[in-house]
Amino acid sequence: MSEKISFVSAVAELMPTLEQYVPVVDRVHGANHPEFHEVRAVFNVINTKIQSERALDLSDEFNQLRMITDNYIIPEDVCESYEAVYDMLKALNDAYLSSNDKL
């Protein structure tokens, strides 16, 4: 996702897949990558806030994700789904930071 998209569009495009992938990646990789448990917890907060359909401030959550993931650096020993989750979270983060339509 190299082109800029609005946050609303990013949510519509990415959240359904993230909702499917995050629990699976956590189950598969959590033992070797315990930081992903934190990623899942923060993602769950973001998802809950988005589903509440109110004006959102997700700055703290995206700051936490950037810290946990070291700016979404993908570990070398993970599957494509893990990589896809980080890529989608980064795209969502970038859309949030650059967009004026924060729900």
C-alpha positions in Angstrom: 0.0 0.0 0.0 2.3 2.7 -1.2 -0.3 5.2 -2.2 -2.0 7.3 0.5 -5.6 6.4 1.3 -8.0 7.9 3.7 -8.3 6.4 7.2 -12.0 5.5 6.5 -11.0 3.7 3.3 -8.1 1.9 5.1 -10.4 0.8 7.9 -13.0 -0.6 5.3 -10.3 -2.3 3.3 -8.0 -3.7 6.1 -10.0 -4.3 9.2 -11.9 -7.4 8.0 -8.6 -9.1 7.1 -6.9 -8.0 10.3 -9.8 -9.3 12.4 -9.2 -12.7 10.8 -5.3 -12.7 10.8 -4.4 -11.2 14.1 -5.8 -14.0 16.3 -4.4 -16.7 14.0 -0.9 -15.1 13.9 -1.0 -14.7 17.7 -1.8 -18.4 18.2 0.8 -19.6 15.7 3.7 -17.2 16.5 2.9 -16.1 20.1 5.2 -18.6 21.7 8.2 -17.5 19.7 7.2 -13.9 19.4 5.6 -12.9 22.7 5.5 -9.3 21.6 2.7 -10.3 19.2 0.4 -10.9 22.3 0.8 -7.1 22.9 0.2 -6.4 19.2 -3.1 -8.3 19.5 -4.1 -6.5 22.7 -3.5 -3.1 21.1 -5.2 -4.1 17.9 -8.2 -5.2 19.9 -8.4 -1.8 21.5 -8.2 -0.1 18.1 -10.9 -2.4 16.7 -13.2 -1.8 19.7 -12.8 2.0 19.3 -13.5 1.8 15.6 -16.6 -0.3 16.1 -17.9 2.1 18.6 -18.4 4.6 15.7 -17.5 7.7 17.6 -14.8 10.3 17.0 -11.5 8.5 17.5 -8.2 9.3 19.0 -6.0 6.3 18.2 -2.7 8.2 18.7 -1.7 6.3 21.8 -2.5 2.9 20.3 -0.5 3.5 17.1 2.4 4.9 19.2 2.2 1.6 21.2 2.2 -0.5 18.1 5.2 1.4 16.6 7.1 0.8 19.9 6.1 -2.9 20.2 6.9 -3.7 16.5 10.0 -1.4 16.3 8.2 0.6 13.6 6.6 -2.5 12.0 9.9 -4.3 11.3 9.0 -7.9 10.3 11.0 -10.6 12.1 12.9 -12.9 9.7 11.4 -16.2 11.0 7.7 -15.5 10.4 5.1 -16.5 7.9 3.5 -14.4 5.2 0.4 -13.9 7.4 2.5 -12.3 10.1 4.2 -10.1 7.5 0.8 -9.2 6.1 -0.5 -8.2 9.5 2.5 -5.8 10.1 2.1 -4.4 6.6 -1.6 -3.8 7.1 -1.1 -2.3 10.6 1.5 0.1 9.1 -0.8 1.0 6.3 -3.6 1.7 8.8 -1.2 3.7 11.0 0.0 5.7 8.0 -3.5 6.4 6.8 -4.5 7.6 10.4 -1.5 9.9 10.6 -2.0 11.5 7.2 -5.8 11.6 7.1 -8.3 14.2 8.2 -11.2 11.7 8.2 -10.6 9.9 11.5 -14.2 8.6 11.7 
